[in-house]
Amino acid sequence: MTTYVYGIARAGSTELPDDLTGIGDPPRPVRVVSRDGLAAVVSDCPENLRPKRRDLLAHQQVLAAAGRRTAVLPMRFGSVSDSDEKVAEVLSEHSGRYEEQLDRLAGRVEYNIKVVHREDAALHLVLAGNAELRVLAEANRAAGGGSYEQRLRFGEMVANSMREREVLDAGLVREALEPLAEEHRDGPESAGWFLNVSFLVEESAARRLLEEAGRLAERHPQLDIKVNGPLPPYSFAT
């Protein structure tokens, strides 16, 4: 059976509960593989592993338990090695790099922030700031909705103005939050949001980031700011 790897820490610093289990059905017991001052938190890996919700949550729960008292380099879901011995060989081969990253991430957590528009509030801002759009909207209303071509033109203008507003508001959020973090990394783009960025902060400084995100949402009602964290620093471990 292959070995599933959850994360890497310093040997002797990981105090795992004796009954801690991870992925699989039934869940596999978690153990530690050590070499050259480092420890990998691992378990057996079931065949045909898939990113099911149960296993994704188990992966996070193991990392949370392992990182309760020490820094842990979190592995992405699905990190699998041939055997415990192969894991130990990799720890030895890359020990310097792992030690450097553990030093950099000690006492740090990740917060992921995604931002979407509250459509009515954002549209109100767009119309308030664009006289041409207001004139067209009024003309269409006076004409009983306007012709197909008029409605199409108006819709295209609104869509373009909303995209411009997304760029403006993304910059607004970045300007407020980036100075409060040690590092930030952009996440994958999606039609579901116009900003997806992760921030690396000291645990003791996280409150400032959260408070500023709350103030942004209060001052700018067009913003729907979704905060996920604290998380293991997935985006900042290589």
KOLFIVEX-747524 format. One record per residue (C-alpha): residue in three letters; x, y, z. Coordinates in nm, 4 decimals, decimal comma. Each point is the difference from the previous one (the first is absolute). Layout:
<'ALA' <X Y Z>>
...
END
This chain:
<'MET' <0,0000 0,0000 0,0000>>
<'THR' <0,1270 0,3509 -0,0826>>
<'THR' <0,0577 0,2756 0,2563>>
<'TYR' <-0,2164 0,3111 0,0159>>
<'VAL' <0,1770 0,3153 0,1238>>
<'TYR' <-0,1875 0,2769 0,1851>>
<'GLY' <0,2832 0,2302 0,0977>>
<'ILE' <0,3572 0,0439 0,1225>>
<'ALA' <0,1181 0,1312 0,3367>>
<'ARG' <0,3059 -0,0164 0,2221>>
<'ALA' <0,0600 -0,3363 0,1628>>
<'GLY' <-0,1085 -0,0151 0,3626>>
<'SER' <-0,2321 0,3002 -0,0296>>
<'THR' <-0,3124 -0,1741 -0,1266>>
<'GLU' <-0,2202 -0,1213 0,2845>>
<'LEU' <-0,2757 -0,1925 -0,1737>>
<'PRO' <-0,2953 -0,1564 0,1840>>
<'ASP' <0,0431 -0,3766 0,0261>>
<'ASP' <-0,3333 -0,0617 -0,1720>>
<'LEU' <0,0460 0,2534 -0,2839>>
<'THR' <-0,1233 -0,1323 -0,3349>>
<'GLY' <0,0150 0,1455 -0,3479>>
<'ILE' <-0,1295 -0,0808 -0,3454>>
<'GLY' <-0,1695 -0,3191 -0,1120>>
<'ASP' <-0,3097 -0,2018 0,0767>>
<'PRO' <0,0573 -0,1251 0,2587>>
<'PRO' <0,2349 0,2870 0,0969>>
<'ARG' <0,3684 -0,0975 0,0099>>
<'PRO' <0,1986 0,0537 0,3234>>
<'VAL' <0,2498 0,2844 -0,0198>>
<'ARG' <0,3690 -0,0495 0,0819>>
<'VAL' <0,3296 0,1895 -0,0216>>
<'VAL' <0,3016 -0,0784 -0,2213>>
<'SER' <0,3215 0,1695 0,1185>>
<'ARG' <0,3426 0,0604 -0,1550>>
<'ASP' <0,2764 0,2584 0,0535>>
<'GLY' <-0,1916 0,2170 0,2452>>
<'LEU' <-0,3192 0,0087 -0,2042>>
<'ALA' <-0,3280 -0,1871 0,0295>>
<'ALA' <-0,2675 -0,0739 -0,2591>>
<'VAL' <-0,3558 -0,0568 0,1189>>
<'VAL' <-0,1300 -0,2930 -0,2066>>
<'SER' <-0,2468 -0,2864 -0,0232>>
<'ASP' <-0,0628 -0,2887 -0,2349>>
<'CYS' <-0,1628 0,1133 -0,3235>>
<'PRO' <-0,3110 -0,1795 -0,1227>>
<'GLU' <-0,0181 -0,1112 -0,3600>>
<'ASN' <-0,1807 0,2237 -0,2492>>
<'LEU' <0,0185 0,3067 0,2233>>
<'ARG' <-0,2422 0,2735 -0,1116>>
<'PRO' <-0,0550 0,3531 0,1380>>
<'LYS' <-0,3181 -0,0852 0,1876>>
<'ARG' <-0,1235 0,2472 0,2590>>
<'ARG' <0,0588 -0,2469 0,2841>>
<'ASP' <0,3651 -0,0474 -0,0965>>
<'LEU' <0,0600 0,3701 -0,0661>>
<'LEU' <-0,1265 0,0780 0,3495>>
<'ALA' <0,2088 -0,2823 0,1488>>
<'HIS' <0,3120 0,1441 -0,1680>>
<'GLN' <-0,0681 0,3413 0,1560>>
<'GLN' <-0,0777 -0,1466 0,3409>>
<'VAL' <0,3293 -0,1913 0,0096>>
<'LEU' <0,1920 0,3145 -0,0906>>
<'ALA' <-0,1864 0,1981 0,2655>>
<'ALA' <0,0918 -0,2603 0,2630>>
<'ALA' <0,3623 -0,0151 -0,1139>>
<'GLY' <0,0345 0,3791 -0,0079>>
<'ARG' <-0,1541 0,0659 0,3390>>
<'ARG' <0,3397 0,0345 0,1699>>
<'THR' <0,2484 0,0418 -0,2835>>
<'ALA' <0,0463 0,1256 -0,3543>>
<'VAL' <-0,1005 -0,2467 -0,2693>>
<'LEU' <0,0595 0,0140 -0,3735>>
<'PRO' <-0,3406 -0,1081 -0,1352>>
<'MET' <-0,0038 -0,2299 -0,3008>>
<'ARG' <-0,2730 0,0317 -0,2593>>
<'PHE' <-0,2738 -0,2616 0,0049>>
<'GLY' <0,1101 -0,3067 -0,1910>>
<'SER' <0,3721 0,0065 0,0857>>
<'VAL' <0,1015 -0,3663 -0,0179>>
<'SER' <0,3351 -0,1771 0,0244>>
<'ASP' <0,0987 -0,3579 -0,0756>>
<'SER' <0,0806 -0,0883 0,3626>>
<'ASP' <0,1006 0,1309 0,3417>>
<'GLU' <0,3633 -0,0572 -0,0923>>
<'LYS' <-0,0364 0,2126 -0,3125>>
<'VAL' <-0,1527 0,2772 0,2123>>
<'ALA' <0,2979 -0,0193 0,2356>>
<'GLU' <0,2399 0,0231 -0,2946>>
<'VAL' <-0,1723 0,3154 -0,1250>>
<'LEU' <0,0177 0,1562 0,3483>>
<'SER' <0,3729 -0,0616 0,0043>>
<'GLU' <0,0572 0,1160 -0,3563>>
<'HIS' <-0,1839 0,3311 0,0423>>
<'SER' <0,0546 0,0620 0,3712>>
<'GLY' <0,1611 0,3411 -0,0489>>
<'ARG' <-0,2866 0,1326 -0,2070>>
<'TYR' <-0,2625 -0,1362 0,2399>>
<'GLU' <0,1793 0,1505 0,3016>>
<'GLU' <0,0114 0,3391 -0,1723>>
<'GLN' <-0,3712 -0,0085 -0,0753>>
<'LEU' <-0,0884 -0,1108 0,3522>>
<'ASP' <0,1922 0,2983 0,1360>>
<'ARG' <-0,1819 0,2346 -0,2391>>
<'LEU' <-0,3474 -0,1344 0,0777>>
<'ALA' <0,0354 -0,0452 0,3771>>
<'GLY' <-0,2886 0,1737 0,1765>>
<'ARG' <-0,1666 0,0925 -0,3301>>
<'VAL' <-0,3426 -0,0842 -0,1392>>
<'GLU' <-0,1757 0,0554 -0,3292>>
<'TYR' <-0,3242 0,1862 -0,0608>>
<'ASN' <-0,1681 -0,0287 -0,3379>>
<'ILE' <-0,2207 0,2880 -0,1062>>
<'LYS' <-0,2420 -0,0098 -0,2912>>
<'VAL' <-0,2015 0,3048 -0,1064>>
<'VAL' <-0,3147 0,0249 -0,2095>>
<'HIS' <-0,2336 0,2906 -0,0625>>
<'ARG' <-0,3356 0,0492 0,1610>>
<'GLU' <-0,1620 0,0544 -0,3349>>
<'ASP' <-0,2614 0,2643 0,0865>>
<'ALA' <0,2441 0,2157 0,1956>>
<'ALA' <0,2704 -0,0286 -0,2656>>
<'LEU' <-0,2459 0,0834 -0,2798>>
<'HIS' <-0,1152 0,3062 0,1932>>
<'LEU' <0,3602 0,1221 0,0191>>
<'VAL' <0,0577 -0,0656 -0,3694>>
<'LEU' <-0,3115 0,1951 -0,1019>>
<'ALA' <0,0742 0,2814 0,2425>>
<'GLY' <0,3449 0,0450 -0,1511>>
<'ASN' <-0,0964 -0,0173 -0,3685>>
<'ALA' <-0,2297 0,2709 -0,1398>>
<'GLU' <-0,0261 -0,1688 -0,3411>>
<'LEU' <-0,1321 -0,3184 0,1577>>
<'ARG' <-0,2578 0,1950 0,1981>>
<'VAL' <-0,1217 0,1784 -0,3131>>
<'LEU' <-0,0280 -0,3274 -0,1910>>
<'ALA' <-0,1854 -0,1659 0,2868>>
<'GLU' <-0,2491 0,2852 0,0159>>
<'ALA' <-0,0456 0,0009 -0,3791>>
<'ASN' <-0,0684 -0,3735 -0,0006>>
<'ARG' <-0,2531 0,0356 0,2798>>
<'ALA' <-0,1750 0,2833 -0,1873>>
<'ALA' <-0,0151 -0,2210 -0,3113>>
<'GLY' <-0,1619 -0,2868 0,1882>>
<'GLY' <0,3276 -0,1854 0,0401>>
<'GLY' <0,1562 0,1026 -0,3285>>
<'SER' <0,0746 -0,2015 -0,3110>>
<'TYR' <0,2027 -0,3198 -0,0010>>
<'GLU' <0,3045 0,1900 -0,1288>>
<'GLN' <-0,0375 0,2675 0,2686>>
<'ARG' <-0,0306 -0,2590 0,2757>>
<'LEU' <0,2998 -0,1888 -0,1380>>
<'ARG' <0,2132 0,3133 -0,0102>>
<'PHE' <-0,1032 0,0948 0,3510>>
<'GLY' <0,0770 -0,3507 0,1301>>
<'GLU' <0,3449 0,0004 -0,1586>>
<'MET' <0,0802 0,3401 0,1472>>
<'VAL' <-0,1124 -0,1125 0,3450>>
<'ALA' <0,2056 -0,3197 -0,0239>>
<'ASN' <0,3116 0,1948 -0,1002>>
<'SER' <-0,0519 0,2502 0,2812>>
<'MET' <-0,0471 -0,2813 0,2516>>
<'ARG' <0,3281 -0,1586 -0,1091>>
<'GLU' <0,1718 0,3342 0,0476>>
<'ARG' <-0,1560 0,0217 0,3446>>
<'GLU' <0,1348 -0,3468 0,0840>>
<'VAL' <0,3530 0,1130 -0,0849>>
<'LEU' <-0,0452 0,3131 0,2120>>
<'ASP' <-0,1375 -0,1909 0,2989>>
<'ALA' <0,2650 -0,2717 -0,0236>>
<'GLY' <0,2620 0,2734 0,0289>>
<'LEU' <-0,1882 0,1473 0,2948>>
<'VAL' <0,0099 -0,3298 0,1895>>
<'ARG' <0,3655 -0,0646 -0,0846>>
<'GLU' <0,1048 0,3472 0,1100>>
<'ALA' <-0,1670 -0,0485 0,3378>>
<'LEU' <0,1065 -0,3590 0,0775>>
<'GLU' <0,3374 -0,0662 -0,1638>>
<'PRO' <0,1946 0,2287 0,2408>>
<'LEU' <-0,1366 -0,2055 0,2930>>
<'ALA' <0,1485 -0,3295 -0,1277>>
<'GLU' <0,3547 -0,1236 -0,0348>>
<'GLU' <-0,0734 -0,1550 -0,3387>>
<'HIS' <-0,2948 -0,0425 -0,2342>>
<'ARG' <-0,0710 -0,2386 -0,2854>>
<'ASP' <-0,2717 0,0222 -0,2637>>
<'GLY' <-0,2238 -0,3033 -0,0337>>
<'PRO' <-0,1534 -0,1377 -0,3201>>
<'GLU' <-0,2425 0,2228 -0,1880>>
<'SER' <-0,3653 -0,0952 -0,0142>>
<'ALA' <-0,3263 0,1452 -0,1214>>
<'GLY' <-0,1227 -0,0321 0,3586>>
<'TRP' <0,2091 0,2898 0,1344>>
<'PHE' <0,2137 0,2865 -0,1262>>
<'LEU' <0,2700 -0,0281 0,2670>>
<'ASN' <0,1515 -0,3137 0,1507>>
<'VAL' <0,3113 0,0592 0,2088>>
<'SER' <0,1659 -0,1723 0,2970>>
<'PHE' <0,1877 0,1858 0,2721>>
<'LEU' <0,2764 -0,1300 0,2255>>
<'VAL' <-0,0113 0,1593 0,3449>>
<'GLU' <0,1375 -0,0607 0,3451>>
<'GLU' <-0,2656 -0,1568 0,2186>>
<'SER' <0,0270 0,2951 0,2401>>
<'ALA' <-0,0615 0,2478 -0,2856>>
<'ALA' <-0,2956 -0,1791 -0,1595>>
<'ARG' <-0,2534 0,2077 0,1918>>
<'ARG' <0,1080 0,3173 -0,1824>>
<'LEU' <-0,0581 -0,1627 -0,3377>>
<'LEU' <-0,3448 -0,1258 0,1004>>
<'GLU' <-0,1022 0,3346 0,1482>>
<'GLU' <0,1072 0,1873 -0,3125>>
<'ALA' <-0,1929 -0,2441 -0,2211>>
<'GLY' <-0,3060 0,0695 0,2148>>
<'ARG' <0,0482 0,3757 -0,0278>>
<'LEU' <0,0301 -0,0261 -0,3777>>
<'ALA' <-0,3331 -0,1804 -0,0201>>
<'GLU' <-0,1625 0,2655 0,2201>>
<'ARG' <0,1414 0,2972 -0,1920>>
<'HIS' <-0,0643 -0,1506 -0,3434>>
<'PRO' <-0,3371 -0,1792 -0,0039>>
<'GLN' <0,0536 -0,1138 -0,3599>>
<'LEU' <0,2656 -0,2435 0,1274>>
<'ASP' <-0,0827 -0,3524 0,1168>>
<'ILE' <0,3250 -0,1080 0,1684>>
<'LYS' <0,0326 -0,3684 0,0848>>
<'VAL' <0,2806 -0,0904 0,2441>>
<'ASN' <0,1214 -0,3572 0,0500>>
<'GLY' <0,2511 -0,0706 0,2752>>
<'PRO' <0,2111 -0,0441 0,1918>>
<'LEU' <0,1420 -0,2672 -0,2316>>
<'PRO' <0,3305 -0,1803 -0,0185>>
<'PRO' <0,2159 0,2072 -0,2370>>
<'TYR' <-0,0737 -0,2107 -0,3111>>
<'SER' <0,0650 0,2863 -0,2409>>
<'PHE' <0,3401 0,0854 0,1477>>
<'ALA' <0,1602 -0,3433 0,0379>>
<'THR' <0,1853 -0,1365 -0,2997>>
END
